[in-house]
Amino acid sequence: MKRISVPPGALKFRLVMTITLVIILILVFFNYTNRISVAIGKTSIQQTKNIINSTLMVVFASYAVKGELERLNELIGSNPFRYLETYSQLPATYRGDIGVDKSGDSRPGWYYDRANGLAIYKPLYDDKDYYFRIELD
């Protein structure tokens, strides 16, 4: 019986191809997880914005029921996270107020810029910060 021999270098070729395939799969996996992390972060931002809007609607409704609509002017430029804390809806990543010096805390999470009246979100998996202003319609 005649045996089929393995061509010279076939083992090295198989090894190189296997390693190449594994590296490509790892790169695809990390690219996918990075895109998913950014998408999850954006969904989290939208969810927190919706919670802020809902909380401000509850505050508006409570002022309307009490006949204190003139107090709505207090909402303009105020920290919306203060109301979230009142209703136990404060995000776990809320880091507090940022004063004039914005370089103090650069950890990912939510901040409130008192000087400009902005809610700021610094994401973990994205390089840009997101800024939101609370306005009454």
Secondary structure, 3 states (H helix, E strand, C coil): CCCCCCCCCHHHHHHHHHHHHHHHHHHHHHHHHHHHHHHHHHHHHHHHHHHHHHHHHHHHHHHHHHCCHHHHHHCCCCCHHHHHHHCCCCCCCEEEEECCCCCCCCCCEEEEECCCCEEEEECCCCCCCEEEECCCC
